Amino acid sequence: MHDPLSYLRVFGTFARNSLIRDMTFRVNFLIECISSMSWTAMNLGFYLLVFQYTNQIGEGTGWGQYEFFVFLATTWLVNSLVQAFFMPNAEEFSELIRTGGLDFALLKPIDTQFLISFHKVDWSSLANFVLGLALLVYSLSRLVTRATDPLALTPLMVVLYIFYLGCGAVILYSLMIVLAATSIWLGRNQSLYNFWFYITNFSRYPMEIYSGAVGGSLRVLFTYIVPVLVVVNVPARILAKPLEPRLWWEWPLAGFAVFATAGSVLVSRRIFNRALVSYRSASS
C-alpha cells in the first residue's frame, strides 16, 4: 500500500471513526473541550496580568502585548494539532508493545509508523485550535489598526505562516515518535515520554529571552540540535512583526526551519525503523 491517496483515505477513515466514537459520549466530549479551553483561558489570563506590569516580554525584545499574543496563539495552534493527531497515539505505543498489539500492526499491509501514528484523533483537543485562531485574528487586528501601513501584512506572509505552522507540528511529531519508539528498547518508558513536555517548554517563549552564557547555550541547543525553538518562533515572527525591519538572522533561521523539519522526519524515521528491528514479538 504505497499510494498516497490510499493513505489519505485511511486517515480519513480513522478521523471519522474517532469522531463517531467521541460523539457517542457527547457530554464527555463537551467536558473535555471545556476543560481544555479553561486551561487555555487561564494561561491567557496569566499573561494579561503580566502585561499590566510591563510593556514587553523581555526588555528591548520588541515582544509587546499583541506581538506576544500572536506568539501565544501560534503556540496554541501548534500544540492543539499535536495533541489532536499525534499525542493520543504516541501515548498508547508502549501499551501496544506490552499487550502484543504491535504484532498485529506489523502484519497490516500499511506502513507501521503511519498506522500507529494516526489511528486515533482526539477531536476535543481542537477546541484550543479555535481559541488560537480567535486570539490570532484579534491580535493581528490590533497590530494592523496601530500600524501606519496596513498593507505590510501581505497574503504571502499568511501563506508562509501556515507553511511554517505545519513545519512546527512536524518537528514536534518527529520528537514525539522518537521518544515513543524508545519503548521498544526500554519497555514502559512513561517517565522518558514525560520528558517531551520538559523539552517542548522551551518552545513556548521568544528566543530573545535566552541570553547570557546559560541562555545562549540553551538557545543553541534547542535551535540547532533539538530544534524546538524554531517551532513557534519562526511562524510567529512572520505575522507578529510584519512592519519592522527583519534582523539579519531571521530569514536564515526560516531556511534552517525547513532543513530542521526534513532532518527531523528522516532521523525519527530511521530511529523508529531501527527500533522495530529490535522488537521481539510478545508471543515469542
KEDRENKE-396278 format. One record per residue (C-alpha): residue number from 1; x negated, y, z. Coordinates in pm, 1 decimal, decimal comma. Last residue first. Example, Ala and Ser with C-alpha at 12.3 -4.5 7.8 and 13.67 -1.06 7.14 Angstrom:
2
<rec 2 <-1367,0 -106,0 714,0>>;
<rec 1 <-1230,0 -450,0 780,0>>;
***
This chain:
284
<rec 284 <-795,9 -1517,5 2147,3>>;
<rec 283 <-428,3 -1422,1 2179,6>>;
<rec 282 <-501,8 -1059,3 2265,4>>;
<rec 281 <-704,3 -1038,8 1946,0>>;
<rec 280 <-1057,8 -909,9 1977,8>>;
<rec 279 <-1132,4 -560,2 1855,7>>;
<rec 278 <-1492,6 -475,1 1774,4>>;
<rec 277 <-1419,1 -428,2 1402,7>>;
<rec 276 <-1124,4 -209,7 1503,5>>;
<rec 275 <-1360,7 17,9 1698,5>>;
<rec 274 <-1576,0 69,0 1389,3>>;
<rec 273 <-1264,3 158,4 1192,6>>;
<rec 272 <-1167,0 418,1 1453,5>>;
<rec 271 <-1520,1 558,6 1474,0>>;
<rec 270 <-1541,5 596,3 1095,5>>;
<rec 269 <-1200,7 759,0 1070,8>>;
<rec 268 <-1282,8 997,4 1354,4>>;
<rec 267 <-1606,9 1098,6 1183,1>>;
<rec 266 <-1441,7 1148,6 843,3>>;
<rec 265 <-1146,5 1345,1 980,7>>;
<rec 264 <-1368,3 1562,6 1199,8>>;
<rec 263 <-1602,1 1634,8 909,2>>;
<rec 262 <-1317,7 1746,8 684,1>>;
<rec 261 <-1179,2 1976,2 953,4>>;
<rec 260 <-1522,9 2103,8 1053,9>>;
<rec 259 <-1603,0 2191,7 690,2>>;
<rec 258 <-1276,1 2386,0 660,7>>;
<rec 257 <-1346,2 2557,4 994,6>>;
<rec 256 <-1701,0 2637,7 874,1>>;
<rec 255 <-1554,5 2848,9 596,9>>;
<rec 254 <-1343,1 3040,1 847,4>>;
<rec 253 <-1653,3 3088,2 1062,8>>;
<rec 252 <-1838,9 3222,6 759,5>>;
<rec 251 <-1544,7 3463,4 715,3>>;
<rec 250 <-1557,9 3583,3 1076,9>>;
<rec 249 <-1935,1 3615,2 1121,1>>;
<rec 248 <-1983,5 3962,8 970,0>>;
<rec 247 <-1701,6 4114,5 1172,9>>;
<rec 246 <-1394,5 4196,9 970,5>>;
<rec 245 <-1295,3 4560,1 958,3>>;
<rec 244 <-966,2 4612,7 1143,0>>;
<rec 243 <-622,7 4621,3 984,9>>;
<rec 242 <-541,9 4249,9 971,8>>;
<rec 241 <-641,9 4188,8 1334,7>>;
<rec 240 <-388,9 3944,2 1481,7>>;
<rec 239 <-299,0 3783,2 1149,5>>;
<rec 238 <-631,0 3639,1 1031,4>>;
<rec 237 <-776,1 3631,3 1382,7>>;
<rec 236 <-508,3 3384,2 1493,5>>;
<rec 235 <-591,8 3137,8 1215,1>>;
<rec 234 <-964,1 3121,5 1305,8>>;
<rec 233 <-937,8 3142,9 1685,1>>;
<rec 232 <-679,6 2869,2 1726,1>>;
<rec 231 <-858,5 2553,0 1610,1>>;
<rec 230 <-1200,2 2719,2 1567,5>>;
<rec 229 <-1275,0 2683,3 1939,2>>;
<rec 228 <-1207,1 2307,6 1927,5>>;
<rec 227 <-1507,6 2232,9 1707,9>>;
<rec 226 <-1684,8 1973,4 1925,6>>;
<rec 225 <-2038,9 2024,8 1796,3>>;
<rec 224 <-2024,8 2359,9 1615,8>>;
<rec 223 <-1758,0 2559,5 1798,7>>;
<rec 222 <-1721,6 2391,8 2137,1>>;
<rec 221 <-2094,5 2354,8 2196,9>>;
<rec 220 <-2191,8 2694,8 2055,8>>;
<rec 219 <-1929,8 2876,4 2263,0>>;
<rec 218 <-2014,1 2675,8 2572,5>>;
<rec 217 <-2379,5 2777,9 2538,0>>;
<rec 216 <-2280,0 3140,4 2491,4>>;
<rec 215 <-2057,9 3126,8 2799,3>>;
<rec 214 <-2339,5 2988,6 3012,2>>;
<rec 213 <-2604,4 3234,1 2893,2>>;
<rec 212 <-2379,2 3536,4 2854,5>>;
<rec 211 <-2057,9 3548,8 2656,7>>;
<rec 210 <-1758,2 3324,7 2603,3>>;
<rec 209 <-1485,5 3590,8 2620,2>>;
<rec 208 <-1531,3 3665,2 2250,1>>;
<rec 207 <-1412,1 3311,6 2163,7>>;
<rec 206 <-1052,5 3406,4 2226,0>>;
<rec 205 <-887,8 3165,2 2472,9>>;
<rec 204 <-682,2 2848,4 2435,3>>;
<rec 203 <-944,3 2643,8 2252,3>>;
<rec 202 <-1147,1 2584,8 2570,9>>;
<rec 201 <-850,7 2404,3 2725,7>>;
<rec 200 <-886,2 2150,0 2444,7>>;
<rec 199 <-1176,8 1981,7 2620,5>>;
<rec 198 <-1000,8 1947,8 2955,2>>;
<rec 197 <-687,5 1808,0 2793,8>>;
<rec 196 <-885,1 1550,2 2595,4>>;
<rec 195 <-1049,7 1429,9 2917,2>>;
<rec 194 <-710,0 1281,5 3000,2>>;
<rec 193 <-795,5 1014,3 2743,9>>;
<rec 192 <-1106,3 927,7 2942,8>>;
<rec 191 <-899,9 886,8 3258,8>>;
<rec 190 <-649,3 670,9 3073,7>>;
<rec 189 <-919,6 442,4 2936,3>>;
<rec 188 <-716,7 122,2 2973,0>>;
<rec 187 <-960,7 -105,6 2789,3>>;
<rec 186 <-1307,5 39,9 2744,3>>;
<rec 185 <-1412,6 -80,0 2399,7>>;
<rec 184 <-1072,2 -95,8 2228,9>>;
<rec 183 <-950,8 197,1 2437,2>>;
<rec 182 <-1228,2 401,2 2275,4>>;
<rec 181 <-996,8 436,5 1976,8>>;
<rec 180 <-770,1 670,8 2175,0>>;
<rec 179 <-1053,8 915,1 2238,6>>;
<rec 178 <-1142,6 917,4 1869,1>>;
<rec 177 <-775,4 946,4 1770,4>>;
<rec 176 <-737,5 1252,7 1992,6>>;
<rec 175 <-1040,1 1431,4 1850,7>>;
<rec 174 <-918,0 1370,1 1498,0>>;
<rec 173 <-569,8 1491,5 1589,4>>;
<rec 172 <-716,2 1808,7 1738,5>>;
<rec 171 <-908,3 1876,9 1417,5>>;
<rec 170 <-600,6 1801,2 1204,9>>;
<rec 169 <-385,5 2045,3 1404,2>>;
<rec 168 <-647,4 2317,3 1361,5>>;
<rec 167 <-669,4 2259,6 987,5>>;
<rec 166 <-291,6 2285,6 960,5>>;
<rec 165 <-297,7 2623,1 1132,9>>;
<rec 164 <-584,4 2712,0 899,5>>;
<rec 163 <-358,5 2662,1 598,3>>;
<rec 162 <-61,5 2840,9 755,1>>;
<rec 161 <-280,0 3142,0 839,1>>;
<rec 160 <-435,9 3141,7 494,3>>;
<rec 159 <-89,1 3156,8 336,8>>;
<rec 158 <14,5 3439,5 572,0>>;
<rec 157 <-305,8 3628,2 496,7>>;
<rec 156 <-245,2 3588,4 125,0>>;
<rec 155 <106,2 3731,1 169,5>>;
<rec 154 <-58,2 4055,4 288,9>>;
<rec 153 <-69,7 4228,2 626,6>>;
<rec 152 <-255,1 4543,8 518,1>>;
<rec 151 <68,3 4662,3 359,9>>;
<rec 150 <174,2 4808,3 697,7>>;
<rec 149 <-95,4 5079,9 667,2>>;
<rec 148 <-79,1 5317,8 964,3>>;
<rec 147 <-20,8 5033,1 1207,3>>;
<rec 146 <196,3 5052,8 1519,8>>;
<rec 145 <503,0 4915,5 1344,0>>;
<rec 144 <286,8 4641,3 1188,9>>;
<rec 143 <149,7 4539,7 1529,5>>;
<rec 142 <495,7 4539,6 1686,9>>;
<rec 141 <639,9 4332,7 1403,0>>;
<rec 140 <344,8 4094,3 1429,3>>;
<rec 139 <415,2 4038,2 1798,2>>;
<rec 138 <784,8 3968,2 1737,9>>;
<rec 137 <719,2 3730,5 1447,4>>;
<rec 136 <455,2 3539,0 1643,3>>;
<rec 135 <667,9 3520,8 1958,6>>;
<rec 134 <961,6 3377,6 1762,8>>;
<rec 133 <738,9 3132,6 1574,1>>;
<rec 132 <585,6 3012,7 1899,5>>;
<rec 131 <927,8 2969,7 2057,1>>;
<rec 130 <1035,5 2754,2 1761,3>>;
<rec 129 <717,7 2547,3 1786,9>>;
<rec 128 <778,7 2511,5 2160,4>>;
<rec 127 <1105,0 2334,6 2081,2>>;
<rec 126 <900,7 2106,5 1853,9>>;
<rec 125 <808,9 1899,1 2158,9>>;
<rec 124 <1167,7 1769,5 2171,3>>;
<rec 123 <1114,7 1591,8 1840,1>>;
<rec 122 <862,0 1346,0 1980,9>>;
<rec 121 <779,8 1152,9 1662,6>>;
<rec 120 <684,0 783,8 1672,5>>;
<rec 119 <519,6 558,1 1411,5>>;
<rec 118 <271,4 827,5 1311,6>>;
<rec 117 <-72,9 745,5 1449,9>>;
<rec 116 <-45,1 367,6 1496,2>>;
<rec 115 <66,8 316,3 1139,0>>;
<rec 114 <-168,8 565,5 980,3>>;
<rec 113 <-467,0 416,3 1160,7>>;
<rec 112 <-361,8 66,9 1057,3>>;
<rec 111 <-331,3 144,5 686,0>>;
<rec 110 <-33,8 -46,6 553,1>>;
<rec 109 <45,1 -408,0 465,6>>;
<rec 108 <110,9 -491,8 835,6>>;
<rec 107 <-105,5 -760,2 994,7>>;
<rec 106 <-322,2 -514,0 1187,4>>;
<rec 105 <-11,4 -362,2 1346,8>>;
<rec 104 <99,1 -707,6 1465,3>>;
<rec 103 <-230,3 -766,7 1644,6>>;
<rec 102 <-217,4 -412,6 1786,2>>;
<rec 101 <95,9 -513,9 1977,8>>;
<rec 100 <-111,9 -755,2 2186,9>>;
<rec 99 <17,1 -621,7 2518,5>>;
<rec 98 <-309,1 -465,8 2636,5>>;
<rec 97 <-414,7 -337,6 2295,0>>;
<rec 96 <-76,8 -185,4 2214,6>>;
<rec 95 <-72,4 -38,5 2565,5>>;
<rec 94 <-406,8 133,9 2497,7>>;
<rec 93 <-254,7 285,2 2183,1>>;
<rec 92 <60,5 414,4 2350,8>>;
<rec 91 <-76,3 756,0 2447,8>>;
<rec 90 <-216,5 803,6 2098,1>>;
<rec 89 <131,9 753,6 1953,1>>;
<rec 88 <306,3 1005,0 2178,0>>;
<rec 87 <20,0 1255,2 2121,2>>;
<rec 86 <20,7 1261,5 1743,0>>;
<rec 85 <343,2 1395,0 1590,7>>;
<rec 84 <523,1 1606,9 1849,9>>;
<rec 83 <238,3 1689,2 2088,1>>;
<rec 82 <1,0 1775,3 1804,6>>;
<rec 81 <257,6 1992,2 1627,2>>;
<rec 80 <352,4 2161,6 1955,0>>;
<rec 79 <-13,7 2227,2 2032,1>>;
<rec 78 <-74,8 2401,7 1701,3>>;
<rec 77 <232,4 2624,2 1723,3>>;
<rec 76 <185,5 2705,8 2092,1>>;
<rec 75 <-176,8 2806,0 2040,2>>;
<rec 74 <-76,7 3022,3 1743,5>>;
<rec 73 <181,1 3196,5 1962,5>>;
<rec 72 <-90,6 3268,0 2220,0>>;
<rec 71 <-320,8 3419,1 1956,5>>;
<rec 70 <-37,9 3633,5 1820,9>>;
<rec 69 <33,1 3725,1 2184,0>>;
<rec 68 <-333,0 3822,5 2215,1>>;
<rec 67 <-301,3 4073,9 1933,9>>;
<rec 66 <21,6 4194,9 2094,2>>;
<rec 65 <-138,6 4263,1 2431,3>>;
<rec 64 <-480,5 4378,6 2319,9>>;
<rec 63 <-756,2 4146,6 2200,8>>;
<rec 62 <-1004,1 4406,0 2077,3>>;
<rec 61 <-1294,0 4238,6 2259,2>>;
<rec 60 <-1421,0 4553,9 2431,0>>;
<rec 59 <-1344,2 4430,1 2781,7>>;
<rec 58 <-1199,2 4080,2 2782,4>>;
<rec 57 <-828,7 4020,7 2739,9>>;
<rec 56 <-728,3 4380,3 2673,5>>;
<rec 55 <-514,7 4659,4 2815,0>>;
<rec 54 <-533,7 4550,2 3177,6>>;
<rec 53 <-315,6 4549,8 3489,3>>;
<rec 52 <34,5 4509,8 3346,5>>;
<rec 51 <-123,0 4293,0 3079,4>>;
<rec 50 <-185,0 4017,4 3335,0>>;
<rec 49 <183,3 4006,9 3433,4>>;
<rec 48 <288,2 3964,0 3071,7>>;
<rec 47 <22,8 3692,4 3053,5>>;
<rec 46 <182,7 3499,9 3340,5>>;
<rec 45 <531,0 3545,4 3195,9>>;
<rec 44 <417,2 3389,1 2870,0>>;
<rec 43 <297,8 3079,4 3055,7>>;
<rec 42 <624,3 3070,2 3248,3>>;
<rec 41 <812,6 3077,1 2916,6>>;
<rec 40 <600,5 2788,5 2785,9>>;
<rec 39 <673,9 2577,4 3093,8>>;
<rec 38 <1043,1 2655,1 3057,5>>;
<rec 37 <1035,7 2564,7 2687,1>>;
<rec 36 <904,1 2216,6 2763,6>>;
<rec 35 <1159,3 2158,2 3037,5>>;
<rec 34 <1442,8 2290,1 2821,6>>;
<rec 33 <1345,2 2062,9 2532,2>>;
<rec 32 <1306,9 1760,9 2763,2>>;
<rec 31 <1645,0 1833,5 2921,5>>;
<rec 30 <1804,2 1864,8 2576,7>>;
<rec 29 <1665,8 1526,3 2468,2>>;
<rec 28 <1780,4 1363,1 2792,7>>;
<rec 27 <2127,8 1503,0 2733,1>>;
<rec 26 <2126,7 1379,3 2374,9>>;
<rec 25 <2044,2 1017,0 2452,6>>;
<rec 24 <2121,4 852,0 2117,4>>;
<rec 23 <1997,7 1173,1 1957,8>>;
<rec 22 <1640,7 1085,9 2055,7>>;
<rec 21 <1661,1 740,2 1895,5>>;
<rec 20 <1813,9 886,3 1579,4>>;
<rec 19 <1535,2 1145,1 1567,9>>;
<rec 18 <1270,5 876,7 1612,0>>;
<rec 17 <1427,6 668,9 1335,8>>;
<rec 16 <1427,1 969,1 1102,9>>;
<rec 15 <1062,2 1050,3 1175,7>>;
<rec 14 <950,0 689,4 1122,4>>;
<rec 13 <1147,8 666,9 797,9>>;
<rec 12 <1000,0 994,0 674,5>>;
<rec 11 <654,2 862,8 763,8>>;
<rec 10 <721,8 553,3 553,2>>;
<rec 9 <838,9 770,5 264,6>>;
<rec 8 <523,5 981,5 286,0>>;
<rec 7 <308,6 668,1 297,6>>;
<rec 6 <481,6 542,6 -14,9>>;
<rec 5 <427,8 877,9 -183,6>>;
<rec 4 <55,1 848,9 -110,6>>;
<rec 3 <45,3 513,1 -299,1>>;
<rec 2 <-212,2 288,5 -129,1>>;
<rec 1 <0,0 0,0 0,0>>;
***
